[in-house]
Structure formats: structure tokens, C-alpha cells
Amino acid sequence: MLLEKAQARAAVREASPVGDPPLLERAAELGVLGDALASATSGRGTVIVLEAAAGLGKTALLDHTERRAAAEGCDVRRAAPGPFERHFPYGVIRTLLETPLRAASESERERMLQGAAGDAGRLLLGERVPDGDETTMVAHSIFWLCSALAASRPLVLVVDDAQWSDRASLEVLAYLARRIEQLPILIAVAARGDDPDAPSDLLSLLGGARAATVLRPQPLTLWGAVALVRRHAPDTSLRVCRDCGQAVGGSPWLLDELGRQIAAYGAAPLGNGARAVRESLGAVAGSAPAPPVTAVARDMVRLRLAALTPNARAVAAALAILGHGAPPQVVAALAGLAIGELAPARDSLRSAGLLAAGRARFAHDLIATAIVDDLAGTERERLHREAAGLLADSGASIASVAGHLLECDPHGDTEVTALLVRAAADAAERNAPRAAAAYLDRALRERLTVEFERSGITSHGYVNLVVRDGAVHLWGIVPAREQAEALRRAAAQVPGVASVESHLAVHPRMHML
């Protein structure tokens, strides 16, 4: 078998083409792909199916194969369907084969479409769309078209993200896979085997062909994690590399992003320091720790979320706001879903590599941070406020409820004020003075908002309240000095205020804005 031969010489086959960083711990897979390409160029067709969870390097392996095939003079055709293309009949086949057919001269096209290949031409050139029961006939015609295309040089058909392929295209590829052994053709397909909506039956047929080899890339080992993190941050300690590898389950794409994070911000934000600070404020279940996130990581998370359903995106936002350990009914309610809709959404997030395998938490906290950072400010505050109410109704600790209220601006709500005061007392009993002070300061902001609204002295102007250890700082712009002084006096009368310092600027035309 190709796999056995590749494993025998794995140590010498790991390198990528010149100028590209090596694909770590993928020597066996590269060996199989190399042998498959050599077989195809010598006239014996082969099929390679890469099946693995998101983030384990399937696309990188296909990229490597594509570059190598092009360098060897093959005709390389690639398709990468998106999640909304499953219902476009023959969409993948059109992507693979329409361009070379249209680019051919009239005489060359006539040669390629002789005989049985004619039906393929009518499909690809838009002359007719076959009925659903004509798939086998179309597949037979596509076979003869591929045979004609491969007559001049080997043909390599690459399909990434095949879990999003339309069924008709996969049926055609499965038909080809059982008949290409005597043709110079390589079919290389990558798919997420754990995608709940993947056409797993057709992918199994494709991988079960006699000419096929199924590869399942595995997570990186400790030493693979060390090498990948140090590719970006060479001085990272072995302990930090080990912790990163364990935290993300050996996922190459997440390790690559963690390496970038460490190179940009250092290793400290990835540790437990941020979590410890937030837990000291009582926000154990309030939100995930927030290490800074690179633009590359944020774009990758956005891309993966964009491929998911609205339900899955809503659950991702709810999980990012709630953090680890929130009750399922609270997650579902915050996402606006029925409890029965939660599991399929989590399955989709897991298949996309955003949730850890077999768990209801993100594969790493940087994913949660990227999601929260992408929320609009008003939406983020709405979710925190709703999370506080849902957690309170579910009997969660007062600390976890108050942790969400710390993320919200004051609305002059007396019930919120009372809850924050109780949370401060609870924190004091737990010997957490910093948390108690934070809750009391936030309660003061709520009381001050009530007082200012009651007096009507903020009807014109923009005023921002900052409270630190009972000391109130007034910032903003008001139309008159008298209003600034009235605000200072009103703040000083609120119980619990230790001092008031006004930084308000006066703009006489403020009332006109």
C-alpha cells in the first residue's frame, strides 16, 4: 500500500518545496501524496481522501500537492465549495472542468467532446441541466471528458472542503474513482469527517474505491507543538509550548496562531494571569480571559464563523460571553434558541474547529476573545445584561451575575444597585477586597445615574462617570458652569461617595448639539 511505503521513508519526505516552511509531522501524508502523484504521472490513476477535523492541515497538504503537480507539468484543477453551495447541482464538477473546456479552441473542444463526452459538454457549457436521475449518465460522460483532458498531460483534480460539496458532484467523483486506474489522473479530496451535515455516505464511497487511500492527519505531538510555536517565537520555553499544545489538543492552526500571539504579545497573556484577575472580581462564569488577539487570528475566526448557520453563530457569541461552565439552558436562551437546537449548533462549531473535541467549550480562549471583540458595543452589552438576568434566574452565584454587570453601563436600575451591593458583601466575606470594591464602585455609578436623571441636570451635555474606590470623577462637556457645579453637588450627596472631582469642560453651545 502507498501508506506503508511512505511510512517506511517518512523521515526523508517531510520537506516542502523550496521556500516553504516544512509541514510538521506530516511526512507520511506527504509521502502518500507524492507516490500518488508519481503513479498518476506514470499513467496509473489514484485517489487520495484526506479526512480530519478542522485545523489539522488538510488544506496545507492539498496546497503542497497542487504546487508539486504544477511543477511537474500536470494540469491542476481545484474546487473549494462553500457551505451555501450544497444545493448547486454539479457545482464542484463545473468549477473543476468548465474553465479548461471554455478555454479550449473550437477544434480542441470538438475533439474533447466527441462521442460519450458530449453530455458533459452540454452540462459544462450551460446548454442543459440534467435531471436528478441522470447522474450516472453524466458521470460516464465526465469520465470520457477527463480521459480526453488527460491525453495531453496528467490531470489532477483537487477538492477542498468536500463536506460542502453538492451530492451530484460527489457521485460523479465516486464514479471516476472506480474507473481511473488506467488513466493519468489524480483525485485529491479533503473533508471534515465530523461535519454533521457532510454527505458521509458519498465520501465513504469515494474513499472505498480500489484506487483510493484514506489519510487521517493526527494532532501534533509535544515536539511538533514546540517546533510550530518556536517557528514564530523562537525563545518560547518548553513549558509554554507544552501548555499551548495541550490547551488546543495539538491543532496546527491554533498552535500557529498561538505562536503569532506569543511573538506579538509575549507568553504572559496566554497564561492564567488574566483569568486570575477576573476571578478575583467574581467573574468566574462571567466571561473568558481576554488575551490580545492578532489580526490573523481574528480573521481566521471570522472566516470560520461566516461558514456557519445563524444558530451556530448565535451560540458562539453566547458561549464567548458566558465563558466556561454555563448551564445549557442559559446558553440556549442567550442565543435565542430552543434547548433542542443547541446540540446541532455546537456540533457545527466543533466541526469548524472552534469548540474543543467532545467538550462544550472553545478550543482556546483566543477564539472567545476574537468573537467578543467582533461584537458591536451595544450588542456586547445587551448580551452581558441578558446573561446576568438568565444566570440570576438559574440560581447561579451572585459573583457570576455581578461579573456580567461590570461589563454594562449604568441604566439607573435600583435592582441592579441592590444586587451589586450584595455581591460586594459576598466578596468581602470571601476575603476578596478588590472584587468588593469593584462591585461597590459599579453600584455607585448606578446610583449616580439615578440621581442625575432624577434632577434632570444631564438633559443637555455628555457626562461620563468614573468611580474608583468610592472617588467619583466627572468627565465630559456641559453647556454651563452652573450645570457642572450642580452635577458635582448631586454626586457628593449620593451615599457611599467618598469624594468628587470634576473634569467637566464647558461649551456654551452644547445644548444645540
NUKELUM-636118 format. One record per atom (N, C-alpha, C, O): y, z, x. Coordinates in steps of 0.05 Angstrom, whole numbers, plus 5000, padded with zeros to 4 digits. Each point is the difference from the previous one (the first is absolute). Layout:
N
YZX/...
end
This chain:
513
497650005017/502450004983/502550005017/500050095023/502249804966/502549995014/501050285008/501050045022/498750154959/501050265005/498650145023/501250125017/496249854985/498450125021/500749885027/500350155020/500149594981/500849875025/502750105009/500550045024/501449994957/502750085007/500050295010/501450065019/497050114969/500050285008/498950035029/500850185015/497449644993/498850025026/502149955022/499750105022/502449754972/502049955020/502850094991/502049885007/498050334976/502550094988/502150075021/502449954996/496850165026/501950105020/501749785012/502350065009/496849704991/501549795013/501349814980/501149805008/498850264967/501149824980/502350124984/500649894979/500650325030/502050144984/502849875002/501650034982/498949835040/502749905004/500949804980/498449844990/504150175003/501249804982/501149775018/499950025024/501149764963/501149795016/502350115017/501250204994/499449655027/502050085019/502750054986/500849844983/500550385024/502650074988/499850184976/502050124992/495649924996/499750184978/498750255008/498250005018/502650234971/498650255006/497149994991/499549884979/498750255035/497249994991/499650144974/501450194993/496649724992/499250134975/498050225008/497849955008/503150304988/498550225010/497450044985/500049994975/497850065039/497450064989/499149794980/498750064980/502049695025/499149784982/498549795016/500049764993/498850325030/498649815017/497749874985/499649755002/498950404983/497649894986/501049804980/498849784998/503250294986/501049814980/501149755013/499649784990/501950255032/501149775013/497849825011/500149765001/497750375008/497849855010/498649844979/499449765004/500250354972/498849864978/501849764992/499049784996/503650275002/501849794992/500149785021/500149764993/499850315032/500049805021/497449834999/500249765003/497550374993/497549854998/500049824975/499049785001/502150324977/500149844976/501749755004/499349794991/503050255023/501749775006/498649805018/500149764996/498550345024/498649835019/497849854985/499549765005/499250374976/497949874984/501149784983/498949784999/503450284989/501249794982/500949765016/499749774992/501550285032/501049775016/497749845011/500449775008/497250354993/497749845010/498549874977/497949875004/503150164971/498949864978/498350164981/498849894981/501050385023/498450174983/501850194985/501150195012/499349774962/501950154985/499250294997/497650074999/504350114999/499650284997/502050134982/502149884994/497350364996/501750154982/500250285011/498050135007/504549974994/500550285008/501550144977/502049904991/497050325001/501350164979/500750275013/498350155008/504349914992/501050255010/500650184976/501749944983/496850285015/500350184977/500750285010/498450125014/503949984979/500850265009/502450094983/501349854986/499350415016/502350114986/502549895012/500049895022/502250154963/502649915010/500750155026/499450235004/501949625014/501050125025/498050015023/500750115021/496949784976/498050015022/500049755017/498249975017/503749864980/500349785019/498749734992/499649835017/499950134958/498849754991/501849765006/499249795010/503450244983/501949795003/500349935030/500349775007/499850445010/500349955029/497649845011/500449835017/497250234973/497749855009/500149714990/499349815015/501750144961/500349734990/502249855016/499649775007/502650374999/502149885016/498949915028/500649785009/497850395003/498849945026/498349754998/500249825017/498250174962/498249774997/501549754994/499449795011/502750234973/501749774994/501349885025/500049765005/501150425012/501349915024/498049865019/500549795012/497250344991/497949895018/499049734990/499649825015/500050164958/499049754989/502149785004/499349775007/503250294989/502149805004/500149915029/500449765006/499350445012/500049935029/497749825008/500249855019/497650164966/497749845006/500049734984/498049865001/504250094986/500349744987/498949984972/499749784990/499850454997/498949994973/502349964980/502350055005/496949854972/501949974977/499850274985/498050054986/504050115016/500050274989/501650004974/502449925000/496450184979/501350024974/499850294990/497850115001/504450004990/500050294993/501250044973/501949874992/496950324993/501050094974/500150305000/498150135010/504049984978/500250294997/501150064972/502450044997/495949974983/500950044973/501350274996/499450205014/502449824967/501250254993/498750124975/498349874987/502450375006/498750144977/500549884973/498650064981/503449765017/500649884974/499049714998/500749854982/497550085037/498949725000/497149994991/498849795001/500250434990/497150014992/499549814976/497749914996/504350034988/499649844976/500949715004/500449864980/500050065045/500849725006/497549865008/499250025024/499549834958/497449875007/500249825025/501849835002/496450205016/499849855024/502550035018/500549835017/501050394979/502450035016/499550015030/501549885015/496450274993/499450025029/499149735011/500849925022/497549944963/499049745009/502449805002/500149845019/501750174962/502449835002/501650065025/500849815014/499650444992/501550085023/498749905026/501349905018/496050114983/498649925024/500049705004/500249915023/499549944955/499349725004/502049804989/499849765005/502250334979/501949814989/501849885021/500449755000/500550415019/501949905020/498849775017/501349795003/496350255009/498949785016/499549744984/500249785011/499250254964/499549774983/502649854994/500149755002/502050404992/502649874995/501249895025/501549804999/498050325024/501249915025/498649755011/501149865018/496550084973/498549775010/501349744991/501349994978/498449815038/500949734992/498349904976/497950124994/503149684992/498649904977/497249915006/498150064985/501649805038/497349905007/498250235008/497650004993/503550205021/498450235008/499250174976/497750094998/504149944983/499450154975/497949864984/498250124989/501949615010/498049854986/497250045013/498050014986/502050005040/497450055014/498950274994/497650034994/504150185006/499150274996/499050044971/498350174995/502849684986/499450044972/497949814989/499849964976/498849915042/497949824990/497750154987/499450235007/499449644974/497650114987/500550264986/501950044985/496350155022/500050264986/502550175005/500650184984/501049765037/502450155006/502349934981/502150135001/497549674982/502249924983/501050214981/502450034996/495850134993/500850214982/501850215014/501950104988/497449965037/501750185015/502849905004/501950154998/498349595007/502749885002/501650024975/502450065001/496349894976/501550024975/500950284994/502250044989/496250175020/500950274997/502350065019/502150114991/497649835034/502050075020/502649854998/502150115007/497849654982/502449844997/501350044972/501949864993/497050324992/501250074974/499549814978/501450004980/496649835022/499549804980/498550124976/500349914977/498150305028/498650134977/499250295009/499550055024/500250124956/499150275005/497250024987/499849974976/498150095040/497350014989/499750234979/501450205001/496849764981/499350214981/498550225014/499049965022/500850274965/498650225013/497149965006/499050125019/499749704966/497149965005/499549775020/497749925003/504449995010/499749785019/500150105029/500249835018/499750434986/500450105027/497949895020/500849935023/496750064969/498049905019/500549715008/499749925023/501149924958/500649725005/502449985020/500049845018/502050334977/502450005018/499150095028/500949885020/497450334981/499150105026/498649785015/500349975025/498049884962/498549785013/502049795011/499649905022/502450054963/502049805009/501650115024/500649855018/500150414980/501550125023/498250005025/501149965022/496350074975/498249995023/500249735014/500249995024/499949794960/500149745013/502849955012/500249865020/501950254968/502649975012/500250155026/501049895020/497850354981/500050155026/498449865021/500749995023/497149884968/498449855019/501649775012/499849945024/501949934959/501749785010/502250115019/500649885020/500650354972/502050115018/498950095027/501449975020/496150124980/498850105025/498949775017/499050055022/501149714968/498849785015/501649945025/498949915020/503750144979/501749935024/500250245019/500249965024/499950284966/500150245017/499050244983/500249994976/498850225037/498950234986/502150124980/502450005006/496650084972/501750114979/499650314998/497750094998/504550065002/499950294998/501650084975/502449954998/496250174983/501350104975/500250305001/497950145001/504549964999/500550295003/501250104973/502049894991/496850324998/501150124976/500350305005/498150155004/504449944995/500650295003/500550114972/500749864981/498850415016/500450134975/498549864977/501149964978/496449985027/498449864981/499550174975/499149894980/501450365021/499650174976/502049914978/499650074976/502549785031/501949904981/499549714993/501649874986/496350015024/499449724995/499249964971/498950184987/501749585002/498949934974/497049955002/499049925021/499650124957/497149985000/499149725005/498049965014/503449844975/499149735004/499949925030/498249875009/503950225006/500049945029/497850135015/498749885017/500750374976/497850145013/497349874993/498249995017/501549924959/497649864992/499649745017/497849945009/504449924996/499949765017/499250085028/498349875012/503050344999/499450085028/497150095002/498749945020/500350204960/497250085001/498149764999/497950005013/502849804972/498549754999/500049875028/497949925010/504550065002/500149895027/498450165020/498749885018/501450384980/498750185020/497049955001/498750035021/500149884957/497249954999/499249725010/497649935000/504449915007/499449725006/501349895025/499949765005/501450415011/501649895023/498650035027/501249945020/496350144980/498750045026/499949765018/499850025024/500249744964/499949755016/502749875003/500249775008/502050384986/502749895002/501650175020/499650245002/502449645011/501750155019/502250154985/502449945002/496850264983/501950154983/499550305003/497750105001/504550055002/499950295001/501650104976/502449934996/496450254988/501450134978/500350305008/498050135003/504449964999/500550285007/501650134978/502249924993/496650294995/501250134976/500350305005/498150125011/504249994982/500450295002/500750114973/501549884985/497350355008/500550124974/499850315002/498550105017/502950034965/499750294998/497750054981/500249954976/497750155035/497650054983/500350224980/498550014981/503550165023/500350234981/502249954979/500750184985/500349575014/502049944979/498650014973/498049854995/503050324986/498650024974/499949754984/498349974982/503649855023/500149754984/499049765016/500249774990/498650275033/499049785016/497649864987/498450144987/501349605015/497649864990/497750055018/499149825014/499950424986/497950085020/497549844998/498649975019/500749944957/497649844997/500149745016/498149925013/504249954985/500349745015/500350055030/499049845015/502350374992/500250075029/497250065011/499449935023/498950204961/497350055009/498449745003/498449975019/502049854962/498649745002/500949855026/498449885013/504250134992/501049875024/498850125025/499149865018/500850414983/498950135024/497049985002/498850055021/499949894956/497049985000/498949735008/497649975001/504149845004/499049735008/498650025027/500650175016/497549654988/498450015024/501749965025/499450115021/502849734977/501749955022/502150215004/501749985018/498350244966/502150195000/499350255016/497750085002/504350045010/499950265013/502250184988/502349925000/497050314991/501950194989/500850215022/498250135011/504449894994/501050205019/501550214986/501549954981/498150305027/501450224987/501450175022/498850195010/503649734998/501550155020/500250304993/500550074977/499150105043/500150294996/502650125009/501549885016/499250364975/502350145010/499850045030/497950005012/504450025001/500150045029/498950285008/500350194985/498449825038/499150265010/502450155012/502349905000/497250345010/502150155014/501349845022/502450005002/496049875014/501149865023/501549744991/501949925013/497249974965/501549784989/502750094990/502149865004/498050374983/502550124991/501950055023/502449954998/496550175023/501650065024/501349745011/502449995005/495949804998/501049755011/502149874982/502049905011/497750124963/501949864982/502650164998/502149875001/497850394998/502550154999/501549975027/502449975000/496150045022/501349985026/501049725006/501549965019/497649854966/501149735003/503050004994/501549855013/499450314969/502850034993/501450235014/502349985008/496250244996/501150245011/498250105023/498350184995/501949715028/498150055022/499650295008/497950075010/504150094986/499950285010/498950194978/500150245005/499049664973/499050184979/497550155009/498249885012/501850374982/497750175010/497549934985/500049884978/497750185035/497449954988/499850164973/498849894981/502250355018/499850164976/501549864976/498949994978/503549915028/501549874978/498649754991/499849944976/499149905044/498549764992/497650074983/499449864981/499250355027/497750094985/500750084972/498749924980/503550235017/500950094974/500849764983/499450004976/501949815036/500849764985/497549854990/499949924976/498250055041/497549864992/498650144978/499049874981/500850395020/498750164979/501649994974/498849994979/503850025023/501750014976/499849754984/500150014975/499549765038/500049744985/497249884999/499749774992/498350385016/497249904998/499449765018/498349844993/503150145029/499549785019/501149734991/499249795010/502650214970/501149744990/501849875021/502050125008/497449645001/501649875021/502949964991/501950045016/498549884959/502849944993/501750254998/502350005008/496550224983/501550255000/500450125028/502150115006/495949865011/500350095028/502149845014/501650115016/498549634978/502149845012/502750094991/501950025017/498450044957/502650104990/500750285012/502350055006/495750124996/500550265012/500949985029/501750155009/497149665005/500949955028/502949915001/501550095017/499349754964/502849924998/501850244993/502250035011/496850134971/501550244992/500550185025/502250105004/495749945011/500250185023/501949885021/501650145012/498249604992/501749865019/502950034992/501850025017/498849974957/502750004990/501150284997/502450055006/495950144985/501050274993/498750235014/500850234997/497149715019/498550215013/497850104983/499849934976/498550245035/497750104985/500650234982/498550054981/503650105024/500550244984/500249964970/498950164985/502549635006/500249964971/497349944986/499850034976/498249905040/497449944988/498350254997/497949994988/503050225024/498350245000/500550174975/500849894980/498750375023/500250174976/502750144998/500550164982/501449775037/502650144999/501449954974/501050194988/499249565003/501549944976/498750144976/501350114982/496049895017/498650134978/500650305000/500450124979/499650005045/500450295001/502850074989/500250204985/501849645022/502750054989/500049994970/501250184987/497649615002/500149974971/498350214986/500850104979/497049985033/498450214988/501550275000/499750164982/502049885039/501550255001/502150004978/500950224992/499849544997/501849994978/498650014973/501249974979/496150065022/498550024976/499249734988/499150004977/501349785037/499449744989/497349905008/499649775007/498450414992/497349935008/499049764985/499049815012/501350194962/499249774984/502349834992/499849824983/502650235028/502349864991/500249725010/500849824985/498650145040/500249735012/498750005027/499650225012/499749544998/498849985026/502050045021/502449974995/496850115029/501950015023/501249735004/498849804993/503550195019/501549755002/500749925028/502350035008/495749885008/500649895026/501649744996/499649874980/502050055039/501449754998/498049775000/497850025012/502949764975/498249774998/501349765011/502449944994/496249915023/501249765011/500249784979/498750014979/503049805026/500449774982/497449854996/499449904978/499050075044/497549854998/498150144981/498749874984/501150405019/498250154982/500949984971/498449974982/504250055014/501149994973/499449734987/499349984977/501149815039/499549734989/497049964994/499349874980/499050245036/497149984995/499250144974/498449904985/502750345011/499450154976/501149854975/498649974980/503849925023/501249844978/498249774993/499549944976/499549925044/498449764996/497450084985/499149854982/499650365027/497550084987/500550104971/498349944983/503950195012/500650094973/500649764982/499349994977/502149815034/500849774984/497649854989/500249864980/497550165034/497649864991/498550154978/498049904990/503050335002/498550174981/501349984972/502249904997/496450214984/500950004972/502350204997/500250195016/501449794963/502050204994/498850284998/501350195008/496449844980/498750264997/499550125027/500550245005/498449605014/499350105026/502650085015/500050205014/502149644983/502550075014/501250264988/501250165015/498649874959/501050254988/498550245010/501250215005/496149774998/498450225010/500850055029/500150235009/500449565007/500850045028/502650165001/500250195016/501749744968/502550154999/499650294992/501250185012/497149864968/499550284990/498650165022/500850235005/497349665009/498650145021/501950065023/499950225012/501949594994/501950055022/501950224994/500850165017/500049864958/501850224991/498650264999/501150215009/496549804979/498650254996/498750115025/499850245002/499349595016/498750105024/497050054994/499049944979/499750185041/497150054998/499450224980/501550204997/496349774989/498950224983/501150024972/499450194986/502349625006/501050024972/497749944980/498349835005/501750324973/497949954980/500149714989/502149894997/495549994998/500049724991/501749964975/501349794997/498650404984/501549964976/503049995005/501549864986/499450285035/502950005007/500649735013/502149884994/496250025024/500449745013/500249784978/501849845001/496350164981/500049804979/502550014983/501349804994/499550454998/502450034983/502549905015/501749874988/498650205037/502349925015/500149705003/502249885001/495549995002/499949715002/500349864973/500249764999/499750404979/500349884974/497549874990/500149814985/497550295024/497549894992/498350204985/500450245001/497649654984/498050174989/498150085022/499749865020/499050374977/498350115021/497749805007/499249995023/499949854958/497949815005/500949765017/498349865012/504350104991/501049785016/500550085029/500649835017/499150434989/500650105027/497949905020/500749915022/496750124972/497949935019/500149715009/499949945024/500449864957/500249725010/502449955017/499949855019/502450294975/502349965017/499550125028/500849885020/497950354982/499450115026/498049825015/500249985024/497949904962/498149825013/501549775013/499449915022/502649984964/501649785010/501650085025/500149865019/501050384980/501550105023/498250055024/500749955023/496850144972/498150055021/499149735012/499849985024/499849824959/499249745010/502149885017/499449855019/503150204975/502349905016/500450155026/501849935015/496650284990/500250155024/502250214999/500750125021/500449934956/502250204998/499050284995/501250205009/496549834977/498850264996/497650035019/498749805007/500850445001/497750065018/497449954985/499950044976/498149875038/497449944988/498950254987/499850215013/499449774962/498750214986/501850244993/499050214992/503649755011/501850234994/502449904984/500549764998/500950434989/502249934983/502750065014/501950094988/498249865038/502450045016/500549765017/498149845005/504350135005/500749775016/498550015027/499350215010/500249555001/498649985025/501650135022/498950105020/503849914978/501750155018/502650064986/500849854982/500650365027/502550084987/502249795004/501850004984/498049835036/502149805004/500049814976/502149894994/495650074993/499949824977/501650134977/501649874987/498050395008/501550144979/503049995007/501649964982/499150095043/502949995007/501249734995/502249984990/496349815018/501149734995/500449944971/501949874992/496350234991/500249954971/502450154989/501649894985/498750375022/502250164990/502749885010/501949994985/498249935040/502449885011/500949754985/502349934998/495749924991/500649754987/500950054971/501049814987/498650435002/500950054973/503050024999/501350115018/499949784961/502950034995/500650304997/498350154989/504149935019/500750294999/499750124972/498950224997/501949634982/499850114973/497150024991/499250194987/499249615021/497150014993/498650225015/498350144988/502449905037/498750225015/500750274987/498250174998/504349874995/500850254987/498650044973/499250224993/500749564992/498650024974/497150095003/499150174985/499549715034/497250075005/499850295009/498250154991/503549955026/499950285009/500550184976/498750214997/503349724986/500650184978/497750014980/499350214990/499549555004/497749994982/497650155012/498550134986/501249845041/497850135013/500250314997/498050144996/504549965007/500450294997/499150094972/498750204997/502149654982/499350074973/497049994995/498850184988/499949615022/497149964996/498550225015/498050114989/502849965035/498650215015/500450274987/498150164999/504349894991/500450254986/498250024975/498950224995/500949574990/498350004976/497150035007/498450104984/500849815040/497150015008/499350275012/497750045007/504350144996/499450265012/500050005030/498950185012/502549635000/500150005030/501850235009/501450124985/498449935041/501650225011/503049954997/500849775000/500750444998/502949974997/501249885025/502149864998/496650185025/501049885024/499849705000/501849865009/496050034981/499749714999/501949884980/501149785005/499450354973/501949904980/502850005013/501549804998/499350425014/502750025012/500349815022/502349905005/495650035010/500249815021/501049734991/501649875014/497650054962/501049744989/502950034992/501649815003/499250424986/502850044991/501949995024/502349934996/496850145027/501749995024/500749715006/502049955013/496449854977/500649725005/501749884979/500649765001/500450404980/501649894977/502850115002/500550225008/501449624983/502850094997/500250194976/498449974981/503550215019/500350194978/501049864975/501749825001/497350264976/500849894974/501250214982/500449964976/500150275035/501150224983/497950114981/500750064977/496949965031/497850084983/499450305005/499250085022/501250084958/499650295003/497150075005/499450195014/498849664973/497150055004/499249955029/498450145012/502749655000/499549945028/501050225018/498750095019/503750014974/501150225016/498250244999/499550135021/499549944955/498350244998/497449965015/499050185013/499949584986/497549955015/500450025030/498350115014/504049794996/500550015028/500450295009/499250085022/502150084962/500350295007/497350135001/499550165018/498749784963/497350125001/498549905025/498650165012/501849594995/498749905024/501050145025/498450045018/504250024982/501150145023/498850285002/499350105022/500450044956/498750275000/497149985009/499150175016/499549624975/497249965009/499949955030/498250115013/503649734997/500149955029/500650255016/498850045021/503050124969/500650255014/497650185001/499550135020/499049894958/497550165000/498049905020/498450155011/501649584993/498149885019/501150015029/498849875018/503450274986/501350015026/500749735011/499449935023/501949914959/500949735007/503049994995/500949874981/500750255037/502950024994/501449735000/501949974985/497349845031/501349745000/499649864973/501949884990/495750145000/499549884973/501750144979/501149874983/499050405018/501550144980/503049925001/501249964979/499950015045/502849925003/500449724989/502049954986/496149875019/500349724991/500049994969/501549854988/496750315000/499950004970/502650124989/501049904980/500050325032/502450124989/502449815004/501749994982/498449875040/502249825004/499949774979/502149924989/495549995006/499749784979/500750114973/501249864983/498150395011/500750134974/503150024998/501149974978/500250105044/502950024999/501349734994/501949994985/497049805026/501149734993/499749944970/501849884988/496050215001/499649964971/502150164984/501249904981/499250365027/502050174986/502849895004/501650004981/499049905043/502749895005/500549764983/502249964989/495849875008/500349764983/500650084971/501749884987/496850325003/500550104973/502950104997/501449944981/499550225039/502750114999/502249795000/501950014985/497749795033/502049785002/500149834975/502249924991/495550034998/499949844975/501250154977/501449894983/498050385016/501150164978/503150005001/501349994980/499850035044/502950025003/501449724998/502449994996/496049805008/501249734998/501649925023/501549804999/498450345023/501849945023/498949795018/501349935020/496449964974/498949775016/500049754983/498649815007/503050184971/500049764984/501149765015/499349774994/502550285025/501149795017/499450085029/500350235007/498749585008/499550065028/497049995006/498350004982/501150015044/497350005009/499650255017/501450035020/496850154972/499650255014/497150035007/498249964983/501350115042/497250055009/499850295009/501750105015/496250034976/499650285007/497950035022/497849894998/502950265023/498150075021/499950305002/502050135003/495649984994/499650295001/498150085022/497849895001/503150285017/498350095022/500150315001/502250115006/495650024989/499950295001/502150134983/501350205008/499249694968/502050114982/502849915005/501750064983/498949815039/502749905006/500349734988/498449815005/503750154978/500449754986/502149845015/502150105007/497249644997/501949815012/500549784979/498149874991/504550095003/500849804981/501049755015/501850025016/496949754978/500849755013/500649804978/498950014978/502949805028/500649794981/502949944998/501650075018/499249804960/502749924995/500850084972/498549954981/503950175016/501150074974/502849904998/501349945021/499850034955/502649884997/502450195005/502249905004/497350364997/502250195004/499250255014/497650084998/504250045017/499450255014/499350224981/498350175006/502949834970/499450214980/497049994992/498850214996/500149545002/497249984993/498350105023/497950134995/502849815029/498550105023/500050315000/497950125005/504450004990/500150294999/498450124977/498750205002/501449664975/498550104976/497049995006/498550174992/500549625022/497249985008/499350235018/497850124998/503949945021/499450215019/499850274986/498250165006/503749894975/499950264986/497650024982/498750214998/500649574988/497750004983/497450055015/498350154991/501549735033/497650045016/499850295009/497850115001/504450015006/500050275010/499150204979/499050215007/501349724967/499350184979/497149994992/499050174985/499549635025/497249984993/498450215014/500250035024/498150124962/498450215012/498249895022/498749794996/501250355026/498349915022/501449855022/498949965022/503649954973/501549855020/501250195020/501550194992/497949775033/501050185021/502849925009/501650185006/499049574996/502649905008/500349714991/498149874994/504450045006/500649734992/501949875020/502150125007/497249655003/501849855018/500449724989/498149854995/504550085000/500649754988/500749795022/501650055017/497149724981/500649775017/500949774984/499949775008/501150294968/500849794981/502549855009/501950135009/498049614988/502449845006/501449944973/498749994979/503949975022/501649954976/501049715000/501249915020/498249954958/500949734997/501349984973/498650014980/504149965018/501350014974/499149804980/500150044976/498949735033/499149794982/497050024994/498849814989/500050415018/497150034996/499249974971/497849894994/503950204988/499349994971/499949714990/498949954978/502249865037/500049724991/497549865009/499549774991/498950355027/497649865011/497750034981/497849895006/
end
